[in-house]
Amino acid sequence: MTRIGLISDTHGWLDDAVFKHFEQCDEIWHAGDFGNTDVVEKLKAFKPLKGVYGNIDGHEIRPEYPEVLKWQCEEVKALMIHIGGYPGRYSPLAKQHLQEYQPQLFISGHSHILKVIYDDKINCLHMNPGAAGKHGWHKVRTLIRFVIDGKDMKQCEVIELGKR
């Protein structure tokens, strides 16, 4: 069983509450727009960190975090792309990798809109944790916690950090 803390769009600001909410997590996954290396270093020092770069992430983050990340967590194939879209409106890059890789879990960020949607057409769960930072048009900062147990994805919790 792997407990995951999913975060995105911190835009250089990390709420101390993230550490409390992710305390029991085994890993943190960041879906891009870290904003700066301070966010990266704080998260890496706390838990193992996987992530992709976002459109605001510059030369200091892009060498360490790719645009597209594919991996397996337990028996679940995962794909992460910052600007990935969502079921019915995937970005061209996401469409290509979803078709080629055929993951069970697709994670994106960028929109600042929290979504957890199952795509029946491709048998894939899509997650976007919304935005945890203070920059953007979202009204409430959000995170997701969930568990991967073998091939099962379960115990999905939406966490509100408060107003932007």
ChimeraX attribute file (.defattr): number of C-alpha atoms within 10 A of each C-alpha:
attribute: neighborCount
match mode: 1-to-1
recipient: residues
	/A:1	13
	/A:2	15
	/A:3	19
	/A:4	19
	/A:5	26
	/A:6	26
	/A:7	27
	/A:8	32
	/A:9	31
	/A:10	24
	/A:11	21
	/A:12	19
	/A:13	16
	/A:14	20
	/A:15	15
	/A:16	9
	/A:17	11
	/A:18	17
	/A:19	16
	/A:20	10
	/A:21	15
	/A:22	20
	/A:23	13
	/A:24	13
	/A:25	19
	/A:26	16
	/A:27	20
	/A:28	21
	/A:29	20
	/A:30	28
	/A:31	33
	/A:32	29
	/A:33	26
	/A:34	29
	/A:35	23
	/A:36	17
	/A:37	14
	/A:38	13
	/A:39	16
	/A:40	18
	/A:41	11
	/A:42	12
	/A:43	20
	/A:44	14
	/A:45	9
	/A:46	14
	/A:47	18
	/A:48	12
	/A:49	16
	/A:50	20
	/A:51	25
	/A:52	25
	/A:53	27
	/A:54	27
	/A:55	15
	/A:56	15
	/A:57	19
	/A:58	15
	/A:59	8
	/A:60	11
	/A:61	20
	/A:62	14
	/A:63	10
	/A:64	11
	/A:65	17
	/A:66	18
	/A:67	18
	/A:68	18
	/A:69	18
	/A:70	15
	/A:71	13
	/A:72	12
	/A:73	15
	/A:74	13
	/A:75	13
	/A:76	17
	/A:77	17
	/A:78	21
	/A:79	23
	/A:80	32
	/A:81	26
	/A:82	27
	/A:83	23
	/A:84	27
	/A:85	22
	/A:86	24
	/A:87	18
	/A:88	8
	/A:89	10
	/A:90	15
	/A:91	14
	/A:92	12
	/A:93	14
	/A:94	23
	/A:95	15
	/A:96	12
	/A:97	19
	/A:98	21
	/A:99	10
	/A:100	9
	/A:101	13
	/A:102	16
	/A:103	22
	/A:104	22
	/A:105	21
	/A:106	27
	/A:107	27
	/A:108	30
	/A:109	29
	/A:110	23
	/A:111	21
	/A:112	23
	/A:113	17
	/A:114	21
	/A:115	18
	/A:116	16
	/A:117	14
	/A:118	17
	/A:119	16
	/A:120	9
	/A:121	8
	/A:122	13
	/A:123	12
	/A:124	19
	/A:125	19
	/A:126	23
	/A:127	21
	/A:128	29
	/A:129	29
	/A:130	28
	/A:131	30
	/A:132	30
	/A:133	26
	/A:134	19
	/A:135	16
	/A:136	14
	/A:137	11
	/A:138	18
	/A:139	14
	/A:140	18
	/A:141	25
	/A:142	27
	/A:143	22
	/A:144	24
	/A:145	21
	/A:146	17
	/A:147	18
	/A:148	18
	/A:149	15
	/A:150	12
	/A:151	13
	/A:152	13
	/A:153	18
	/A:154	12
	/A:155	11
	/A:156	13
	/A:157	12
	/A:158	17
	/A:159	15
	/A:160	13
	/A:161	18
	/A:162	12
	/A:163	12
	/A:164	15
